[in-house]
Amino acid sequence: MLNFPEIDPVIFSIGFVKVRWYGLMYVLGFIFAWWLARRRAAKPWAPIRVEQVDDLIFYAMLGVILGGRLGYCLVYGWDNLLSDPLYVFKITEGGMSFHGGLVGVMTAMWLYGRKLGHRFWEMTDFAAPLAPLGLGFGRLGNFINGELWGKPTDVPWSFNVNGQSLHPSQLYEAILEGFVLFVIVWLFSARQRPYRSVSGLFLIGYGVFRFFIEFYRVPDAHLEYLALGWVTMGQILSLPMIVLGAVLMGLAARDRNRTT
C-alpha cells in the first residue's frame, strides 16, 4: 500500500487569485490539443486549416467548460442547483462532468462546422484524437485533489487514504481513458479514414474503458448504485456512447468510400 502524498491543490496564490493544479491540468490539456490540432491540420485531407486551429480550440474550450459544468449540475449536482441556482457558477467548489463536456464539445463542433460549411461528423473526426490527453490530465488533477477515490482493496498499488486502502481509480482513468485511448485513436487517425470512423472509435474506446473502471470507483454518495447493486450513473451514461460508436463504425464500414 502506498501513502497518498497530500498535495496542496493550490500551486500558489497572488492576493485573491489562486492557481490550482486542477486548473493547470485543464490548461495543459488545451495546449496539447492545440499542438496536436496543428499537426492534424497540416494533413492534406484535413477539413481544418492550420490558421483555423485557434478558433477551433476556442470553441472546444467553451464546450468543455460550459458543457462540463452544466452536465455536472444537472446530473450529479441537481439538489445543490435547486437549493442555490448560483451553484452553477461556483466552479471552484468542484464539479465537472465528462459526458456534459462531450455534449458541449459536440455542440461547439457543430456550430463551428456550420460556420465553415463542414459536416458535423467531419468536424468530430478531426477533433476526437485531440481529446484523450486532456481527459488524462484532468484525471491527474482529480488525483492531486484527492477526490474520486475507488473502492477498498488490498492490491499493492492501492493508496492509504484516511486509514483506508483504496483503488486509485483516478489514475486508472488517466491511463486508460487518457493515454491509452489517445494512442489508439491517434494512431488510427494518422491516415485518412472512412467518414465517422474516428468519432466511432473514440466513443467506443471511452465508453468501454469508463464502464469497466466504474467497477472500481465509488459512486457519488447522493446517487449510490442505480440498479442491481452495481450499476452506476457513469455506466448508464457510457452505454449510449458505446452503442452510438458501434453504429458510426458500422456506417463507416458501409460507406467506406466517404473519407475524412
N, C-alpha and C positions, 0 to 999 in steps of 0.2 A: 504494500500500500504506500502511495506517495502522499506527501503533505502539500496541500494547496498553498501556494506562496502568498496569498492575501495581498494582491497587488492593489495599490491605491488607484481607483478608477479615474482620478483626476491627475493628468500629467503635470500640469502647472496652472496657475491662475494669475491673472493680472487684474487687480481690482475685483469687479464682479464678474469678469469674464473667466470662465473655466474651460480649459481644453482637456477633453476626456479621451481616454483610449478608445472607447466605443465610437466616438465621432471620428477619430483618426482612422479607424478601420474602414469607415464609410468613404473617407477621402481617398485612402489607398485603393479601394475598390473602384472608384470612379477614375482615378489616374490610370490604373491598369486597363480599364475598359476603354479609355480614350486612346491609349497607346495601341492596344490590340485592334481597335476600330480603324485606326490609321493604316495599320498593316493590311487589314482586310480590304479597306477601301482602295488600296493600291492594286488589287487584283483587276484584271481587265473586264471581268464579268460582274464586278460588284455594283449594286444599284446606287451606292453612296460614293460620292467623290471625296477625296481627301479634304478638300476645303469645306465640306458639309458635315464633317465629323463633329466639330464643336457644337453645332446646333443639335445634332443627334444626341450627344451626351447630355446636353442641357434638357432636352425633352425627357430623356430617360431619368435624369435626376429628379425632375418634378414628379414623374410617375412613381419612382421608388418611394420618395418621401411622403407624398400625398396619399398614394395608394396603400403604402405600408402602414401608415398611421391610421387612416380611416378603416382599413381592414381589421386592424387590431381592435380598435374601439368598437366596431360593430359586431365582431365575432367573439373576442375574448374579454373586452372591457365594457360590455353593454351596461352593466349595473353602474359602473363608475360614470359612464356617459349620462345615464338617466339622472343620477344624483347631482352631477355637475357638468352641464353642457360645455363648459370651457375646458373640460378634461382633454378634449381632442388636441388642444394647443399645448398641453403640458408634456412635451416630448422628453424633457429632461428627467421625468419620472419613469421613463422607460415605456416600452410597448410598441413594437413594430412587427407586422405580420408579413411573412414571405408571400403568402397567397394573395394578400391585399396588394403588396408591391408588384406581384406578377400582373394582376389585373391593371394596375396603374401603368406599368411599362407597356403592356399591350395596347392600352388606350393611347398612350403617348406615341407609340409607333404607328398606330392607325392615323392619328392626327398629322404627324409629320410626313407619313407616306402620302396622305391625301394632298398635302401641300406640294409635294414633289411629283405627284402623279404616279406613284408606285403602288403595287398591290400590297395588301396587308401582310400576307404570309411571306412575301418577298422581303419586307422590312424585318419581320421576326426571324427569318432565316439568317439575315445578316447580323442581327443583334444577339441571337441565342448564345453564340460562343463567348460573348463578352461578359455574360452574367455570372458564371460559376465562381470565378476568382473573388468577385465581390461578396458572394454568399459565404465563401470560405473565410474571408477576412471578418465578416460580420459575426460568424460563429466564434472566431477567436476573441472578438470583443465581448461576447457573452461569457466566455471562459474567464477573461480578465475581470469582468464584473462579478464573477462568482454566482451566476444565475443559470437557470435551466439545467440543473444537475439531473443525472439519471438515477436509476433505482439502486438500492443497496446491493452490493456484490462483494465477492471475495477474490476477484481477478487481481493479479499482481500489479496491473496498471491503474487500479482504482485510486481515488483521492480521498484523503481523510478530510471530511468537511463537518465541523462541529461534532466530532466524535463518531461520525458515520463513515463507512467505506462505500463510496458511490461511484457509479459509472460516469466517466467524463463524456456525457452524451454530446456536449457542445463540440468536443474535439472529434468525435465520430462524424458529426455533421460537417465540420470544417474539412475533414479528409475526404469523405465520400461525396457529399453534395457540392463541395467546393473544388478541391484539387483533382480528385479522380474524375469527376464529371467534366471538369474543364479539359483534361487530357483527351477524354473520349470524344467530346463534341468538337474540340478544336482540331484534332487530327481528322475526324470525319469531314469537317467543313473546309479542309485545306485545299480541296479542289472543288470544282463546280458540281453541285449535287441536284437531284430532282427537286422541283418546287415543293415546298412544305416538309421535306425530309429532315432538314436540320432542326426545324422547330419541333417536329415529332420526336426526334431522338432526345432532345433536351427535356421535353415534357415526360417522356417515359423514364429517362435516367433519374431525374429529380424525384419523380413520383415514387419509383421503386425504392430508391435509397431512403427517402423520408419515411415511407411506410414501414420499412424494415427497422430503422433507427427508433421509431416510436415505441417499439417493444422494450427499449432500454431507457426511454425518457419517462419522467414523472409527469403526468398530465396536469394541467392547470388546476389548482386547488378548487376553484369555484365551478369547474366543469367536470372534473373527475373522468371516469370512463363512461362512455355514452351508450355502450351496448356490450353484452356478452362478457362483461368483466374485464375486457381488454381493448376494446375499440376506442380510439381517441379521436378528438376533433382533427388533429393533424392527419390521421389516416383517412378520415372521411373526406377531407379537402384534397388529399393527394390522389384518391381513386379516380376522380374525373380527369385529372392530368394524365394518368396512365391510359385511360380509355381514349381521350382525345389524341394523345400522342400516337397510339396504335392506329387510329383512324387516319391520321395525317400520313403516317408511314405507308399505310395501305393505298391511300390516294396517290402518294408519290410514286409507289411501285407501278400503279396503273398508268399514270401519266409520266412515264419515265423520260419522255422527250421534252417535257417542260422543265427547264432548269432555272436555278437562281445562282 
